Amino acid sequence: MQGVIKAYDPTNQTGSLVRDTDRAVFELAPNALEGSILRMLRQGQRIVFDLNDDGLATRLRLGSEVDMGSPTGPPPST
């Protein structure tokens, strides 16, 4: 899944993100950055993530600038 960081507090490493496909908001798992090349997150940063069994975002990776699907309708025709 791909999304964008909505908020991140580096002091306690908590935050949330918004999934591209349906704009659902997910909280970050406590270990979301563990094993990642990411050490810091910024609002608006595009990331790829997984969801754990508790519905928390985990395994954060760098995302693509390509929109992975928007709920606003079909892509514009070329």
Protein Blocks (a to p, Z undefined) as FASTA:
>chain_A
ZZddfbdcfklopacdddfklopacdddfklmgopabfbdcehiacdddddfkopaehia
cddfbdgbifkbccddZZ
